[in-house]
Amino acid sequence: MKRNIKPFDRPVYVTRPILPDIKEFSKRLKAICDSRLFTNIGAQHVLLEKELVRTLGVPNLSLFNNGTIALIAACQSLRLSGEAITTPFTFPATTHVLAWNNIKPVFCDIDPLTMNIDANKIESMITPNTTAILAVHVFGTPCNVSKIRQIADRYGLKVIYDAAHAFGSEINGKGIGNYGDISMFSFHATKLFHTAEGGALAVKTKRLKQRIDLIKNHGIKNEDQVVMPGINGKMSELQAALGLVILPYIDEEQKKRQRIAIAYGSLFKDVEGIKLPYMAKGVKNSLQYYVIRIDKNAFGKSRDFVHERLKRFNVFTRKYFHPLCSDYSCYKELPSASPSNLNVAQKISKEVLSLPFYGDLSLDDVERICSIIKGMRD
Ligand SMILES: *Cc1c(COP(=O)(O)O)cnc(C)c1O
């Protein structure tokens, strides 16, 4: 252990939300107060939807109060039932959403490089009850969208992407929200673009957007007709106003994060036992998280050791994603949750560590974090 590196005098977390310009935000808040319209698809909501269609380069988009409700509504809008093939290497919401729709999650192992669902293993998990594939663009890295499309077409399955990490990710210049039947974005405060709480569904057809807009507003079609069992998924005017004020800062935030990613990459480049994030060719990554993998044997210390020891230095990393969803008590009895079905995911969830990653993190701090970690080897 090197003894000369001092702990940070303030806690350093994995992320820090982008702050709005208070003056701009106040202007919008005043407009909301003047209108007395705090929710129900007001001016801010309409404008943010329009801006995000442009930013994300998607044909249609529907805002929600959070990403989880959006994903629940997505399953409802496609009338999914039976089973859905999904990944265990994700945030709890992905699997819980299936449970809330009375759909049985079928866990498929992940790809060792991208850490996304392994498209080559999906086919073997299909049964007569399968209606959908629910995949996640983990850490903003796109799934194998063409292979997933092929399988879905061959078996008549719907495809939903949890794109919660993938705001602004692109494949060969095409927005990530254009793949699958529906893509869900989360605007939680920990996400790159945020509205404190919030989310959206990007959808292929106008018709499907209309159905989703009904679902998120209790199924109310007009004064005299309620046409389906909807839910309250509406984004409020306050959230939409925050989003409108934050949206212009995303480009700059991504540029800063790019510099930090390059710094981490060069500082860790030759460290045995530390694997850097995978960057595919032709892909623009959202830069939502910076996740390294620590191979205990090669590095000499485990991920858990590094995670714990960093706390002494006031650095709070996250084990994204550990535990696997398939190991939660509510899902572990499912046949597909068996660790022998999920070898790659089991291994990777013990290795991943999400490091501090946000625009305001200085390059000096990045260097200090790297030195602390490297110092743990001896
Ligand atoms: C954040 C997140 C969600 C949930 O989004 P909320 O807006 O917090 O409800 C779902 N899936 C993944 C992978 C996430 O990271």
Ligand as a Chemical Component Dictionary entry (heavy atoms), coordinates in Angstrom:
data_LIG
# 
_chem_comp.id                   LIG 
_chem_comp.type                 NON-POLYMER 
_chem_comp.pdbx_formal_charge   0 
_chem_comp.three_letter_code    LIG 
# 
loop_
_chem_comp_atom.comp_id 
_chem_comp_atom.atom_id 
_chem_comp_atom.alt_atom_id 
_chem_comp_atom.type_symbol 
_chem_comp_atom.charge 
_chem_comp_atom.model_Cartn_x 
_chem_comp_atom.model_Cartn_y 
_chem_comp_atom.model_Cartn_z 
_chem_comp_atom.pdbx_ordinal 
LIG C1 C1 C 0 -32.310 4.054  -14.088 1  
LIG C2 C2 C 0 -32.684 2.784  -14.741 2  
LIG C3 C3 C 0 -34.019 2.365  -14.862 3  
LIG C4 C4 C 0 -35.159 3.031  -14.151 4  
LIG O1 O1 O 0 -35.383 4.315  -14.458 5  
LIG P1 P1 P 0 -36.163 5.273  -13.445 6  
LIG O2 O2 O 0 -36.335 6.502  -14.256 7  
LIG O3 O3 O 0 -35.245 5.486  -12.257 8  
LIG O4 O4 O 0 -37.432 4.640  -13.068 9  
LIG C5 C5 C 0 -34.297 1.226  -15.598 10 
LIG N1 N1 N 0 -33.316 0.505  -16.158 11 
LIG C6 C6 C 0 -32.028 0.841  -16.036 12 
LIG C7 C7 C 0 -30.996 -0.010 -16.687 13 
LIG C8 C8 C 0 -31.670 1.971  -15.299 14 
LIG O5 O5 O 0 -30.376 2.279  -15.137 15 
# 
loop_
_chem_comp_bond.comp_id 
_chem_comp_bond.atom_id_1 
_chem_comp_bond.atom_id_2 
_chem_comp_bond.value_order 
_chem_comp_bond.pdbx_ordinal 
LIG C1 C2 SING 1  
LIG C2 C3 SING 2  
LIG C2 C8 DOUB 3  
LIG C3 C4 SING 4  
LIG C3 C5 DOUB 5  
LIG C4 O1 SING 6  
LIG O1 P1 SING 7  
LIG P1 O2 DOUB 8  
LIG P1 O3 SING 9  
LIG P1 O4 SING 10 
LIG C5 N1 SING 11 
LIG N1 C6 DOUB 12 
LIG C6 C7 SING 13 
LIG C6 C8 SING 14 
LIG C8 O5 SING 15 
# 
